[in-house]
């Protein structure tokens, strides 16, 4: 969604995600030369868990390939 937001935000399953993209988009743009969108999302999740007492530690592995196309509509179950 970070890369193909014009397409993916048209899918009703993604309603409301645009608010999040407005917040994280500028940070992602600063790190795009180092992190792929998938790496960025995984890192955000791993860092977020560190703020939750008792949450598991999630290993972060760098190296996810960049996306080549938007996801097909309807992949997220309603």
Backbone as JSON, one array per atom type, in Angstrom:
{
  "sequence": "XXXXXXXXXXXXXXXXXXXXXXXXXXXXXXXXXXXXXXXXXXXXXXXXXXXXXXXXXXXXXXXXXXXXXXXXXXXXXX",
  "N": [[0.83, -1.19, 0.0], [2.05, 1.16, 0.56], [3.51, 1.86, -1.7], [1.79, 1.49, -3.95], [-0.48, 3.07, -3.41], [-2.47, 4.64, -4.65], [-3.92, 2.83, -6.17], [-4.48, 0.67, -4.38], [-5.87, 1.85, -2.27], [-8.37, 2.11, -3.25], [-9.69, -0.23, -2.81], [-12.24, -1.41, -0.78], [-11.58, -2.85, 1.53], [-9.36, -1.64, 2.5], [-10.09, 0.71, 3.69], [-9.59, 3.57, 5.66], [-6.89, 3.18, 6.04], [-5.47, 5.1, 4.78], [-5.12, 7.23, 6.52], [-3.1, 6.32, 8.2], [-1.05, 6.02, 6.34], [-0.58, 8.68, 5.71], [0.74, 9.48, 7.97], [3.04, 7.76, 8.21], [4.19, 7.84, 5.72], [6.02, 10.08, 5.04], [8.24, 9.39, 6.68], [8.88, 6.87, 5.65], [9.68, 7.59, 3.05], [12.1, 8.84, 3.59], [13.66, 6.67, 4.29], [13.61, 4.97, 2.17], [15.69, 4.31, 0.44], [17.12, 2.45, 1.78], [15.4, 0.65, 3.08], [13.0, -1.69, 1.98], [9.47, -1.46, 1.15], [8.19, -3.65, 2.42], [10.13, -4.38, 4.33], [10.1, -2.06, 5.86], [7.49, -2.08, 6.96], [7.6, -4.47, 8.44], [9.67, -3.82, 10.24], [8.48, -1.68, 11.6], [6.4, -3.04, 12.9], [7.88, -4.79, 14.56], [9.28, -2.96, 16.18], [7.12, -1.66, 17.36], [6.06, -3.67, 18.99], [7.94, -3.73, 21.02], [7.11, -1.83, 22.74], [5.08, -2.85, 24.2], [4.38, -4.25, 27.22], [5.41, -7.48, 28.14], [5.07, -8.51, 25.61], [6.1, -10.59, 22.85], [9.5, -10.74, 21.62], [10.33, -9.86, 18.37], [12.17, -11.05, 15.72], [13.98, -9.14, 13.38], [14.53, -9.23, 10.01], [16.33, -8.03, 7.36], [15.81, -7.38, 3.88], [13.64, -7.9, 2.17], [12.09, -8.15, -1.02], [11.34, -5.42, -3.28], [7.95, -4.38, -4.03], [6.21, -5.36, -7.04], [3.8, -4.94, -8.19], [0.46, -3.79, -7.5], [-1.62, -5.3, -4.97], [-4.15, -7.69, -5.74], [-7.61, -6.85, -5.85], [-9.85, -7.75, -3.22], [-8.37, -9.63, -1.8], [-8.16, -9.5, 0.96], [-10.03, -10.97, 3.44], [-13.43, -10.26, 4.2]],
  "CA": [[0.0, 0.0, 0.0], [2.93, 2.34, 0.61], [3.94, 2.2, -3.06], [0.66, 1.51, -4.89], [-1.63, 3.53, -2.64], [-3.55, 5.15, -5.51], [-4.71, 1.67, -6.58], [-4.92, -0.16, -3.27], [-6.83, 2.55, -1.42], [-9.69, 1.99, -3.87], [-10.29, -1.46, -2.28], [-12.93, -1.11, 0.48], [-10.92, -3.5, 2.66], [-8.29, -0.76, 2.97], [-10.65, 1.96, 4.21], [-8.98, 4.06, 6.89], [-5.44, 3.03, 6.05], [-4.87, 6.33, 4.25], [-4.7, 8.05, 7.66], [-1.81, 5.8, 8.64], [-0.07, 6.35, 5.3], [-0.24, 10.1, 5.84], [1.68, 9.61, 9.09], [4.3, 7.04, 8.02], [4.72, 8.09, 4.38], [7.24, 10.89, 5.02], [9.36, 8.63, 7.26], [9.28, 5.84, 4.69], [10.4, 8.23, 1.95], [13.47, 9.1, 4.05], [14.38, 5.41, 4.44], [13.33, 4.11, 1.0], [16.92, 3.85, -0.21], [17.68, 1.38, 2.61], [14.36, -0.32, 3.43], [11.88, -1.9, 1.06], [8.21, -1.28, 1.88], [7.97, -4.81, 3.29], [11.04, -4.25, 5.47], [9.62, -0.94, 6.67], [6.31, -2.53, 7.71], [8.05, -5.46, 9.42], [10.42, -3.11, 11.28], [7.5, -0.93, 12.4], [5.73, -4.0, 13.78], [8.82, -5.27, 15.57], [9.53, -1.86, 17.11], [5.88, -1.42, 18.11], [5.93, -4.69, 20.03], [8.83, -3.43, 22.15], [6.41, -0.9, 23.62], [4.01, -3.59, 24.88], [4.92, -5.11, 28.27], [5.09, -8.89, 28.02], [4.95, -8.94, 24.21], [7.29, -11.31, 22.4], [10.46, -10.04, 20.77], [10.26, -10.35, 17.0], [13.41, -10.82, 14.97], [13.84, -8.37, 12.15], [15.47, -9.61, 8.96], [16.32, -7.09, 6.25], [16.05, -7.96, 2.57], [12.44, -8.22, 1.4], [12.15, -7.5, -2.33], [10.33, -4.38, -3.48], [6.76, -4.87, -4.74], [6.21, -5.1, -8.48], [2.43, -4.58, -8.59], [-0.51, -3.7, -6.41], [-2.34, -6.54, -4.68], [-5.47, -7.81, -6.38], [-8.75, -6.52, -4.99], [-10.55, -8.88, -2.64], [-7.5, -10.59, -1.12], [-8.41, -9.44, 2.4], [-11.4, -11.43, 3.71], [-14.3, -9.31, 4.91]],
  "C": [[0.88, 1.25, 0.0], [3.3, 2.79, -0.8], [2.76, 2.39, -4.01], [-0.61, 2.04, -4.22], [-2.76, 4.06, -3.51], [-4.47, 4.02, -5.95], [-5.31, 0.96, -5.37], [-5.91, 0.54, -2.34], [-8.23, 2.55, -2.01], [-10.42, 0.74, -3.36], [-10.95, -1.13, -0.94], [-12.28, -1.74, 1.71], [-9.82, -2.62, 3.26], [-8.79, 0.59, 3.48], [-10.0, 2.33, 5.54], [-7.47, 3.98, 6.92], [-4.76, 4.29, 5.54], [-4.42, 7.25, 5.38], [-3.32, 7.62, 8.16], [-0.74, 6.16, 7.62], [0.34, 7.81, 5.36], [0.81, 10.31, 6.94], [3.04, 8.97, 8.8], [4.95, 7.32, 6.66], [5.98, 8.93, 4.36], [8.45, 10.15, 5.61], [9.83, 7.56, 6.29], [10.09, 6.45, 3.55], [11.86, 8.51, 2.33], [14.3, 7.83, 4.11], [14.27, 4.51, 3.22], [14.59, 3.62, 0.3], [17.55, 2.68, 0.55], [16.67, 0.27, 2.88], [13.34, -0.45, 2.32], [10.59, -1.64, 1.84], [7.92, -2.43, 2.85], [8.86, -4.78, 4.52], [10.56, -3.16, 6.42], [8.44, -1.37, 7.55], [6.71, -3.53, 8.78], [8.81, -4.79, 10.56], [9.46, -2.33, 12.18], [6.77, -1.86, 13.37], [6.63, -4.49, 14.9], [9.1, -4.2, 16.62], [8.29, -1.6, 17.97], [5.71, -2.42, 19.24], [6.82, -4.41, 21.23], [8.17, -2.49, 23.15], [5.3, -1.57, 24.43], [4.62, -4.51, 25.94], [4.46, -6.56, 28.08], [4.96, -9.39, 26.59], [6.22, -9.68, 23.8], [8.23, -10.4, 21.62], [10.41, -10.68, 19.4], [11.58, -10.04, 16.31], [13.1, -10.04, 13.7], [14.93, -8.8, 11.18], [15.28, -8.67, 7.78], [16.48, -7.83, 4.94], [14.82, -8.37, 1.79], [12.51, -7.5, 0.05], [11.09, -6.41, -2.44], [9.12, -4.95, -4.23], [6.84, -4.52, -6.22], [4.83, -4.7, -8.99], [1.56, -4.48, -7.35], [-1.17, -5.06, -6.19], [-3.69, -6.53, -5.39], [-6.56, -7.46, -5.38], [-9.38, -7.8, -4.45], [-9.67, -9.89, -1.94], [-7.73, -10.62, 0.38], [-9.85, -9.89, 2.65], [-12.17, -10.38, 4.5], [-14.87, -9.97, 6.14]]
}
